[in-house]
């Protein structure tokens, strides 16, 4: 994309459309279904929240150069209402969600590339936002491309950090708990053209740290926090692939130490850097995506309890615009599946939009005024049975993934061998409690079946 995300022309508005996803036929572990929803022009960033307090996931996009944010309220069934636009100022490139006045209602922070400020929109709690604080918000370094929310001085109030693309710095804005922020005296230096910033605890000291993806340096910079709002850059910036555009935090090898992943626009890869737990990282490992990977998000998309990656490929054709790479739990990724999207995906975020216990994806498309929602339609998965043996009539607890928020009486069932259970105590997305039906003694395969399909098998011994 060669920085085409920075300077964009206006495009015509697109109508809401519905279509099926095209996926790579060789990969069956993850399935998704594609729906599109209208936003303001040129959406650059998407974030997930609950802006009206109904328990359903909502979306907000930062639209540049429309100079707005679009809020789309979720229905809880995977759909969204018509967007509501709120005016901000020049070139909003990134949006983040937090409660900045401690009233229990979610607010928005928007990084304005054009004015070098972060503005705060105060949430009313009904999905609307009552005040735009761009006029009194503190400045950042020049060219903020990304904003992240944390608590850097451990006072229980939300703070902000921006990656300043032009200034090669990070700005730290300490929150006062009433939607006001004060910029710290010194902006820590990072590598050239930081395009993305994330919050983590990379040395496991209980104090929040920062990491930036440095687009023109092909590195990440790690800033270790001291718990007072000050940060110290580590001696070495770990190398990434060519053109790191986005960075995210995970634990990809299950060792309790935070790892990093970057999208590398120029070489079509993601770089995985496994954390040492001291603030340092092991040498990168690269994994292929499609063309122009620009944004990355983390989730367990196939229910195997291992963290996977979702990548928005800004230069790929429509059939390969979003890639899901399955984690092996040891820091490696394979089993890539590409999903269709509209042209020019610029940001990807994870949320459970239909409350079925499976992570879905929201993807902004900078060419079209659209946010695409990829609903996860992968089959349910059983993780464990408790107990693993018992008599007829005993209560069996099935723990797993993707069972659905509630039980559809005629569709969702638990089978013991070929026999469906008749008595259900409770049913949720991750746990089912059911009575063992009348069966002959011996070992029997248990599976969960929903309208999506059949789960894997676990075995129960009838005594």
C-alpha positions, -999 to +999 in steps of 0.1 A: +000+000+000+031+022+003+016+046+028-016+049+008-034+046+041-020+080+051-033+101+022-067+089+008-092+103-016-129+104-008-150+075-022-187+071-028-209+056-001-217+019-004-250+003+005-253-025+031-247-059+014-247-095+024-226-122+008-210-155+016-172-158+022-149-176-002-123-196+017-094-217+008-108-252+001-078-270+016-083-256+051-114-267+071-105-258+107-120-223+106-152-212+088-166-177+086-196-159+071-193-123+057-217-094+062-210-057+054-222-026+072-219+010+061-196+035+079-183+069+072-159+074+043-124+058+044-126+039+078-091+034+090-095+018+124-121-003+142-126-010+179-152-031+199-172-019+229-206-019+245-218+017+242-254+013+253-249-012+281-271-039+267-244-066+268-241-068+231-209-059+213-209-027+193-184-012+168-168+022+163-147+032+133-124+061+128-131+076+093-104+095+075-107+119+057-144+120+066-133+134+100-159+114+118-163+083+139-191+059+131-209+040+159-228+008+151-248-008+178-250-046+179-282-065+180-266-095+198-274-118+169-245-108+147-262-077+131-258-040+136-280-010+134-276+019+111-244+039+118-244+072+138-216+096+129-199+119+154-177+147+141-141+149+152-112+168+136-087+163+108-076+128+098-087+105+127-065+074+122-071+053+153-098+049+179-097+032+213-123+025+240-121+032+277-140+047+306-121+079+311-144+096+336-151+065+358-188+066+354-192+031+341-200+042+306-175+036+277-159+066+261-137+070+230-102+083+223-093+093+188-058+099+175-059+128+150-030+126+126-039+160+111-039+180+143-015+160+165-040+157+193-060+130+209-097+138+213-121+123+238-158+116+231-177+111+264-202+083+263-238+089+275-245+052+279-272+049+253-249+046+223-244+084+219-216+107+228-222+140+244-190+159+242-160+163+219-129+173+238-106+179+209-107+216+217-091+211+252-073+178+247-035+180+251-013+178+221+008+147+212+039+144+191+034+151+154+015+126+134-001+103+159-011+071+140-022+049+169-037+053+204-038+027+232-054+028+266-036+018+299-030+028+335+006+038+335+008+053+370-013+027+387-039+052+401-069+034+387-076+061+361-073+054+324-043+069+306-034+071+269-003+065+247+001+075+211+026+063+184+037+095+167+047+085+131+063+118+121+080+126+154+094+091+160+082+092+196+055+080+219+034+105+238+020+095+273-011+112+284-020+107+321-057+107+328-073+127+357-104+105+359-127+132+345-118+128+308-089+153+311-053+143+303-019+158+309+010+150+287+042+139+304+072+162+301+092+139+278+081+119+248+102+087+248+120+082+215+113+050+195+123+037+161+116+055+128+080+060+119+061+042+147+028+031+132+012+012+161+015+011+198+003-016+223+003-020+261+018-050+279+039-062+308+070-075+291+092-079+322+064-092+345+069-065+372+032-056+374+038-022+357+025-015+322+050-013+293+046-002+257+057-016+223+057+002+189+059-012+154+084+010+136+074+011+099+106+024+084+131+009+108+118-027+105+119-031+143+098-029+174+107-006+203+100-017+238+095+009+265+095-004+301+072+014+325+083+023+361+047+026+374+048+064+376+040+071+340+077+072+329+092+048+304+127+036+295+135+022+261+153-011+261+189-011+247+180-031+216+150-028+192+142-064+181+141-069+143+108-076+124+100-082+088+099-054+062+075-026+070+059-035+103+026-017+104+008-032+134+018-048+166-003-070+191+004-088+224-002-124+231+012-156+247+017-179+218+037-206+235+018-208+268+047-199+290+031-170+308+054-145+292+040-119+268+049-122+231+046-098+202+034-102+166+038-076+138+023-074+104+050-066+078+034-048+048+063-051+023+072-088+026+038-103+032+045-118+066+038-116+103+068-117+126+064-135+160+088-125+188+086-147+218+091-129+251+118-138+276+099-123+305+126-097+311+116-071+286+136-088+258+125-111+230+139-140+211+147-136+174+117-133+151+100-161+132+081-151+101+049-166+087+034-159+054+001-140+049-012-125+017-002-092+001+002-061+022-007-073+057-016-042+076-034-051+109-034-081+132-056-093+160-055-123+183-081-149+192-088-186+195-108-191+163-111-229+162-116-235+199-084-255+206-073-231+234-043-219+214-040-183+203-045-177+166-039-147+144-063-127+121-046-105+096-061-078+073-042-079+040-045-044+025-032-052-010-047-087-015-075-094-038-110-097-023-109-135-019-077-133+002-082-100+021-083-116+056-060-144+067-064-166+098-033-184+109-038-212+135-014-213+164+003-246+175+007-235+211+045-235+207+049-201+191+044-213+155+015-207+131+001-227+102-032-239+088-037-205+071-072-199+057-080-168+036-114-152+037-131-127+013-136-091+021-141-059+002-111-041-011-084-025+011-088-038+046-071-015+070-079-027+106-092-059+122-107-064+157-121-094+176-155-097+193-183-121+198-210-103+180-237-131+181-230-143+216-223-179+207-190-181+225-169-179+193-147-149+184-158-131+152-139-104+132-147-068+123-126-054+094-126-018+081-121-012+044-103+020+036-114+021-001-151+014+006-171+030+035-177-004+050-169-025+081-171-062+073-181-086+100-169-122+096-190-144+118-173-175+131-192-205+119-166-231+130-180-263+145-183-265+183-155-282+203-156-302+236-126-296+258-135-318+288-162-339+306-167-340+343-170-366+356-157-390+330-178-419+345-211-422+363-245-438+364-276-432+344-292-400+356-259-384+368-252-348+359-225-344+333-207-311+328-194-305+293-169-277+290-159-264+256-163-238+229-190-225+206-220-243+219-242-212+215-255-187+239-288-206+246-301-240+236-323-242+205-346-270+217-350-287+183-315-282+171-289-282+199-285-316+215-260-337+234-256-372+220-244-403+240-235-426+212-266-424+190-289-414+218-298-377+224-301-366+260-336-355+271-329-335+303-308-304+302-299-284+334-282-255+317-267-245+284-243-217+276-216-210+250-189-227+270-206-251+294-235-276+292-249-295+322-270-325+312-284-357+327-269-390+314-297-408+296-307-444+300-278-464+284-262-498+287-230-500+308-198-493+290-178-466+272-198-442+250-188-413+228-203-379+237-207-351+212-225-318+210-245-309+179-257-274+170-271-259+138-234-252+129-225-289+130-211-317+152-183-313+177-154-336+183-159-367+206-151-372+242-157-405+261-179-412+291-181-446+309-216-456+321-214-476+353 
